[in-house]
Amino acid sequence: MLSGRRLDLADPSPVDIEPEDIALGLARQHRWNGQTRGAFGFSVAQHSILVRDIMAGAHPGLDRRWQLAALLHDAPEFVCHDLITPLKNLVGDVFRDVENNLLRAIHLRFGLPAVVPVPVRKAIKTADKVAAATEAISLAGFTREELGPVLGITVPPLDQEIEAWASDIACERFLAELYGLLD
């Protein structure tokens, strides 16, 4: 990592997780394989902020630690990259195990339980799907009619347009969100 940390993917340690490494990696990872409208690819960092916003909006008064869990839901991708779901399904359990082990280390690094409670995980997953539906329509060229049959998304999208940020802006905003939730 640019921080100088050396992360063991086979046995990740919370002490080797740095916020700046996560923010930089996620800001430079593009969702939808970079196949989005606009001057910039839509980053995993910006997606993570959107998911946290959706989660917080759907659950007023939500505990900050669960907002933090929502923000960090894709944090392993700072190292593992954002594989599209069909590819993840082909790669299988080994990849998911690496991601899950890394997510547990990230959670511990930021004072979250290694595994968040099932209701919180389900709420984050729903917010993630709403974000994906919104991104699909706003950025990736899909129609509402294609969400279910093509993408398997059954939740409605938000009624908003998204403009992708440059990676430096995404990095700054992700760090601001992260540190804001840690205060």
Phi and psi in degrees as GROMACS dihedral restraints (atoms count N, CA, C in turn):
[ dihedral_restraints ]
;  ai    aj    ak    al  type     phi  dphi    fc
    3     4     5     6     1   -63.0    20    10
    4     5     6     7     1   -24.1    20    10
    6     7     8     9     1   -68.9    20    10
    7     8     9    10     1   -14.5    20    10
    9    10    11    12     1   100.0    20    10
   10    11    12    13     1    -9.8    20    10
   12    13    14    15     1   -70.3    20    10
   13    14    15    16     1   147.2    20    10
   15    16    17    18     1  -117.5    20    10
   16    17    18    19     1   111.0    20    10
   18    19    20    21     1   -95.0    20    10
   19    20    21    22     1   123.2    20    10
   21    22    23    24     1   -87.2    20    10
   22    23    24    25     1   107.3    20    10
   24    25    26    27     1   -68.3    20    10
   25    26    27    28     1   -24.4    20    10
   27    28    29    30     1   -75.5    20    10
   28    29    30    31     1   -27.2    20    10
   30    31    32    33     1  -150.6    20    10
   31    32    33    34     1    71.9    20    10
   33    34    35    36     1   -67.6    20    10
   34    35    36    37     1   138.1    20    10
   36    37    38    39     1  -107.8    20    10
   37    38    39    40     1   137.4    20    10
   39    40    41    42     1   -56.6    20    10
   40    41    42    43     1   -29.5    20    10
   42    43    44    45     1   -71.1    20    10
   43    44    45    46     1   -14.3    20    10
   45    46    47    48     1   -97.7    20    10
   46    47    48    49     1     9.7    20    10
   48    49    50    51     1  -100.5    20    10
   49    50    51    52     1   121.3    20    10
   51    52    53    54     1  -117.7    20    10
   52    53    54    55     1   134.3    20    10
   54    55    56    57     1   -54.9    20    10
   55    56    57    58     1   -40.9    20    10
   57    58    59    60     1   -65.6    20    10
   58    59    60    61     1   -35.5    20    10
   60    61    62    63     1   -64.4    20    10
   61    62    63    64     1   -43.7    20    10
   63    64    65    66     1   -61.8    20    10
   64    65    66    67     1   -50.6    20    10
   66    67    68    69     1   -59.8    20    10
   67    68    69    70     1   -45.7    20    10
   69    70    71    72     1   -63.7    20    10
   70    71    72    73     1   -47.3    20    10
   72    73    74    75     1   -61.7    20    10
   73    74    75    76     1   -44.4    20    10
   75    76    77    78     1   -69.9    20    10
   76    77    78    79     1   -33.8    20    10
   78    79    80    81     1   -68.5    20    10
   79    80    81    82     1   -23.5    20    10
   81    82    83    84     1  -102.2    20    10
   82    83    84    85     1     3.3    20    10
   84    85    86    87     1   -97.7    20    10
   85    86    87    88     1   127.8    20    10
   87    88    89    90     1  -101.7    20    10
   88    89    90    91     1   135.8    20    10
   90    91    92    93     1   -77.3    20    10
   91    92    93    94     1   164.2    20    10
   93    94    95    96     1    59.2    20    10
   94    95    96    97     1    30.8    20    10
   96    97    98    99     1    52.5    20    10
   97    98    99   100     1    28.0    20    10
   99   100   101   102     1    78.1    20    10
  100   101   102   103     1     1.9    20    10
  102   103   104   105     1   -87.2    20    10
  103   104   105   106     1    68.4    20    10
  105   106   107   108     1  -133.1    20    10
  106   107   108   109     1   158.5    20    10
  108   109   110   111     1   -71.4    20    10
  109   110   111   112     1   155.1    20    10
  111   112   113   114     1   105.4    20    10
  112   113   114   115     1   173.5    20    10
  114   115   116   117     1   -73.2    20    10
  115   116   117   118     1   -22.7    20    10
  117   118   119   120     1  -124.8    20    10
  118   119   120   121     1   149.7    20    10
  120   121   122   123     1   -69.4    20    10
  121   122   123   124     1   148.7    20    10
  123   124   125   126     1   -82.2    20    10
  124   125   126   127     1   114.8    20    10
  126   127   128   129     1   -83.0    20    10
  127   128   129   130     1   157.3    20    10
  129   130   131   132     1   -64.5    20    10
  130   131   132   133     1   -31.6    20    10
  132   133   134   135     1   -62.0    20    10
  133   134   135   136     1   -46.8    20    10
  135   136   137   138     1   -67.0    20    10
  136   137   138   139     1   -40.1    20    10
  138   139   140   141     1   -58.5    20    10
  139   140   141   142     1   -43.0    20    10
  141   142   143   144     1   -62.7    20    10
  142   143   144   145     1   -39.2    20    10
  144   145   146   147     1   -65.6    20    10
  145   146   147   148     1   -41.5    20    10
  147   148   149   150     1   -60.7    20    10
  148   149   150   151     1   -43.8    20    10
  150   151   152   153     1   -62.5    20    10
  151   152   153   154     1   -43.3    20    10
  153   154   155   156     1   -61.5    20    10
  154   155   156   157     1   -41.9    20    10
  156   157   158   159     1   -63.2    20    10
  157   158   159   160     1   -43.6    20    10
  159   160   161   162     1   -63.6    20    10
  160   161   162   163     1   -45.4    20    10
  162   163   164   165     1   -60.0    20    10
  163   164   165   166     1   -47.8    20    10
  165   166   167   168     1   -65.3    20    10
  166   167   168   169     1   -38.2    20    10
  168   169   170   171     1   -67.6    20    10
  169   170   171   172     1   -34.9    20    10
  171   172   173   174     1   -78.4    20    10
  172   173   174   175     1   -20.2    20    10
  174   175   176   177     1  -132.7    20    10
  175   176   177   178     1    75.2    20    10
  177   178   179   180     1   -55.0    20    10
  178   179   180   181     1   139.8    20    10
  180   181   182   183     1    79.0    20    10
  181   182   183   184     1    11.7    20    10
  183   184   185   186     1   -58.8    20    10
  184   185   186   187     1   133.0    20    10
  186   187   188   189     1   -53.3    20    10
  187   188   189   190     1   138.8    20    10
  189   190   191   192     1   -59.3    20    10
  190   191   192   193     1   -31.9    20    10
  192   193   194   195     1   -67.4    20    10
  193   194   195   196     1   -32.2    20    10
  195   196   197   198     1   -77.9    20    10
  196   197   198   199     1   -29.1    20    10
  198   199   200   201     1   -64.9    20    10
  199   200   201   202     1   -39.6    20    10
  201   202   203   204     1   -62.5    20    10
  202   203   204   205     1   -43.2    20    10
  204   205   206   207     1   -60.7    20    10
  205   206   207   208     1   -38.4    20    10
  207   208   209   210     1   -65.7    20    10
  208   209   210   211     1   -44.3    20    10
  210   211   212   213     1   -60.4    20    10
  211   212   213   214     1   -36.5    20    10
  213   214   215   216     1   -93.2    20    10
  214   215   216   217     1     7.4    20    10
  216   217   218   219     1   -57.7    20    10
  217   218   219   220     1   -31.1    20    10
  219   220   221   222     1  -109.4    20    10
  220   221   222   223     1    15.0    20    10
  222   223   224   225     1   -55.9    20    10
  223   224   225   226     1   -33.9    20    10
  225   226   227   228     1   -57.2    20    10
  226   227   228   229     1   -20.9    20    10
  228   229   230   231     1   -68.4    20    10
  229   230   231   232     1   -10.2    20    10
  231   232   233   234     1   -64.8    20    10
  232   233   234   235     1   -20.4    20    10
  234   235   236   237     1  -115.1    20    10
  235   236   237   238     1   -43.2    20    10
  237   238   239   240     1   -84.6    20    10
  238   239   240   241     1   -11.0    20    10
  240   241   242   243     1    73.8    20    10
  241   242   243   244     1   163.6    20    10
  243   244   245   246     1   -94.7    20    10
  244   245   246   247     1    86.8    20    10
  246   247   248   249     1   -75.8    20    10
  247   248   249   250     1   136.4    20    10
  249   250   251   252     1   -67.2    20    10
  250   251   252   253     1   150.3    20    10
  252   253   254   255     1   -53.4    20    10
  253   254   255   256     1   -44.4    20    10
  255   256   257   258     1   -59.0    20    10
  256   257   258   259     1   -36.4    20    10
  258   259   260   261     1   -71.3    20    10
  259   260   261   262     1   -41.1    20    10
  261   262   263   264     1   -57.6    20    10
  262   263   264   265     1   -40.7    20    10
  264   265   266   267     1   -64.9    20    10
  265   266   267   268     1   -35.4    20    10
  267   268   269   270     1   -71.9    20    10
  268   269   270   271     1   -40.2    20    10
  270   271   272   273     1   -68.4    20    10
  271   272   273   274     1   -40.9    20    10
  273   274   275   276     1    89.9    20    10
  274   275   276   277     1  -155.1    20    10
  276   277   278   279     1   -66.1    20    10
  277   278   279   280     1   -32.1    20    10
  279   280   281   282     1   -59.8    20    10
  280   281   282   283     1   -46.5    20    10
  282   283   284   285     1   -63.9    20    10
  283   284   285   286     1   -44.9    20    10
  285   286   287   288     1   -61.6    20    10
  286   287   288   289     1   -38.3    20    10
  288   289   290   291     1   -63.2    20    10
  289   290   291   292     1   -43.1    20    10
  291   292   293   294     1   -62.1    20    10
  292   293   294   295     1   -47.3    20    10
  294   295   296   297     1   -59.4    20    10
  295   296   297   298     1   -46.7    20    10
  297   298   299   300     1   -64.8    20    10
  298   299   300   301     1   -41.1    20    10
  300   301   302   303     1   -63.7    20    10
  301   302   303   304     1   -40.5    20    10
  303   304   305   306     1   -67.8    20    10
  304   305   306   307     1   -40.7    20    10
  306   307   308   309     1   -62.9    20    10
  307   308   309   310     1   -39.7    20    10
  309   310   311   312     1   -60.9    20    10
  310   311   312   313     1   -43.1    20    10
  312   313   314   315     1   -64.7    20    10
  313   314   315   316     1   -40.0    20    10
  315   316   317   318     1   -63.3    20    10
  316   317   318   319     1   -46.3    20    10
  318   319   320   321     1   -57.0    20    10
  319   320   321   322     1   -47.8    20    10
  321   322   323   324     1   -62.6    20    10
  322   323   324   325     1   -38.9    20    10
  324   325   326   327     1   -57.7    20    10
  325   326   327   328     1   -35.7    20    10
  327   328   329   330     1  -105.2    20    10
  328   329   330   331     1    18.2    20    10
  330   331   332   333     1    78.7    20    10
  331   332   333   334     1    17.1    20    10
  333   334   335   336     1   -94.8    20    10
  334   335   336   337     1   158.9    20    10
  336   337   338   339     1   -63.8    20    10
  337   338   339   340     1   148.0    20    10
  339   340   341   342     1   -52.7    20    10
  340   341   342   343     1   -40.9    20    10
  342   343   344   345     1  -125.3    20    10
  343   344   345   346     1   122.2    20    10
  345   346   347   348     1   -75.7    20    10
  346   347   348   349     1   156.0    20    10
  348   349   350   351     1   -58.5    20    10
  349   350   351   352     1   148.5    20    10
  351   352   353   354     1   -53.3    20    10
  352   353   354   355     1   -45.4    20    10
  354   355   356   357     1   -60.5    20    10
  355   356   357   358     1   -35.0    20    10
  357   358   359   360     1   -69.5    20    10
  358   359   360   361     1   -44.7    20    10
  360   361   362   363     1   -58.5    20    10
  361   362   363   364     1   -41.5    20    10
  363   364   365   366     1   -65.5    20    10
  364   365   366   367     1   -41.0    20    10
  366   367   368   369     1   -65.5    20    10
  367   368   369   370     1   -39.7    20    10
  369   370   371   372     1   -64.7    20    10
  370   371   372   373     1   -42.5    20    10
  372   373   374   375     1   -61.5    20    10
  373   374   375   376     1   -41.0    20    10
  375   376   377   378     1   -63.3    20    10
  376   377   378   379     1   -46.2    20    10
  378   379   380   381     1   -61.2    20    10
  379   380   381   382     1   -38.6    20    10
  381   382   383   384     1   -61.9    20    10
  382   383   384   385     1   -41.4    20    10
  384   385   386   387     1   -70.0    20    10
  385   386   387   388     1   -38.9    20    10
  387   388   389   390     1   -61.5    20    10
  388   389   390   391     1   -43.6    20    10
  390   391   392   393     1   -60.6    20    10
  391   392   393   394     1   -46.0    20    10
  393   394   395   396     1   -61.6    20    10
  394   395   396   397     1   -41.4    20    10
  396   397   398   399     1   -62.0    20    10
  397   398   399   400     1   -44.1    20    10
  399   400   401   402     1   -65.2    20    10
  400   401   402   403     1   -44.4    20    10
  402   403   404   405     1   -62.9    20    10
  403   404   405   406     1   -41.8    20    10
  405   406   407   408     1   -56.8    20    10
  406   407   408   409     1   -43.0    20    10
  408   409   410   411     1   -80.2    20    10
  409   410   411   412     1   -46.1    20    10
  411   412   413   414     1   -73.6    20    10
  412   413   414   415     1   -34.0    20    10
  414   415   416   417     1  -120.3    20    10
  415   416   417   418     1   -32.3    20    10
  417   418   419   420     1  -104.5    20    10
  418   419   420   421     1     7.3    20    10
  420   421   422   423     1    82.1    20    10
  421   422   423   424     1    13.3    20    10
  423   424   425   426     1   -91.4    20    10
  424   425   426   427     1   157.8    20    10
  426   427   428   429     1  -101.6    20    10
  427   428   429   430     1   164.6    20    10
  429   430   431   432     1   -57.2    20    10
  430   431   432   433     1   -37.8    20    10
  432   433   434   435     1   -66.7    20    10
  433   434   435   436     1   -24.6    20    10
  435   436   437   438     1   -86.2    20    10
  436   437   438   439     1   -14.6    20    10
  438   439   440   441     1   -53.5    20    10
  439   440   441   442     1   -52.2    20    10
  441   442   443   444     1   -71.9    20    10
  442   443   444   445     1   -60.0    20    10
  444   445   446   447     1   -66.4    20    10
  445   446   447   448     1   -34.9    20    10
  447   448   449   450     1   -92.4    20    10
  448   449   450   451     1   -43.2    20    10
  450   451   452   453     1  -105.3    20    10
  451   452   453   454     1   -10.6    20    10
  453   454   455   456     1    71.7    20    10
  454   455   456   457     1    19.9    20    10
  456   457   458   459     1   -96.9    20    10
  457   458   459   460     1   122.3    20    10
  459   460   461   462     1  -109.4    20    10
  460   461   462   463     1    -1.9    20    10
  462   463   464   465     1   -92.8    20    10
  463   464   465   466     1   150.2    20    10
  465   466   467   468     1   -75.5    20    10
  466   467   468   469     1   148.1    20    10
  468   469   470   471     1   -77.2    20    10
  469   470   471   472     1   164.4    20    10
  471   472   473   474     1   -71.6    20    10
  472   473   474   475     1   153.7    20    10
  474   475   476   477     1   -93.1    20    10
  475   476   477   478     1    72.1    20    10
  477   478   479   480     1  -152.9    20    10
  478   479   480   481     1   153.3    20    10
  480   481   482   483     1   -93.7    20    10
  481   482   483   484     1   148.3    20    10
  483   484   485   486     1  -119.7    20    10
  484   485   486   487     1   138.0    20    10
  486   487   488   489     1  -118.7    20    10
  487   488   489   490     1   124.4    20    10
  489   490   491   492     1   -69.0    20    10
  490   491   492   493     1   143.3    20    10
  492   493   494   495     1   -93.3    20    10
  493   494   495   496     1   155.7    20    10
  495   496   497   498     1   -63.5    20    10
  496   497   498   499     1   154.4    20    10
  498   499   500   501     1   -61.6    20    10
  499   500   501   502     1   -35.0    20    10
  501   502   503   504     1   -66.9    20    10
  502   503   504   505     1   -36.8    20    10
  504   505   506   507     1   -68.4    20    10
  505   506   507   508     1   -44.5    20    10
  507   508   509   510     1   -59.8    20    10
  508   509   510   511     1   -41.2    20    10
  510   511   512   513     1   -62.8    20    10
  511   512   513   514     1   -49.0    20    10
  513   514   515   516     1   -59.8    20    10
  514   515   516   517     1   -46.6    20    10
  516   517   518   519     1   -68.9    20    10
  517   518   519   520     1   -37.4    20    10
  519   520   521   522     1   -62.7    20    10
  520   521   522   523     1   -46.9    20    10
  522   523   524   525     1   -61.5    20    10
  523   524   525   526     1   -40.4    20    10
  525   526   527   528     1   -61.7    20    10
  526   527   528   529     1   -43.4    20    10
  528   529   530   531     1   -62.4    20    10
  529   530   531   532     1   -46.7    20    10
  531   532   533   534     1   -60.3    20    10
  532   533   534   535     1   -53.7    20    10
  534   535   536   537     1   -65.0    20    10
  535   536   537   538     1   -33.8    20    10
  537   538   539   540     1   -62.5    20    10
  538   539   540   541     1   -36.4    20    10
  540   541   542   543     1   -78.9    20    10
  541   542   543   544     1   -20.8    20    10
  543   544   545   546     1   -86.2    20    10
  544   545   546   547     1   -18.6    20    10
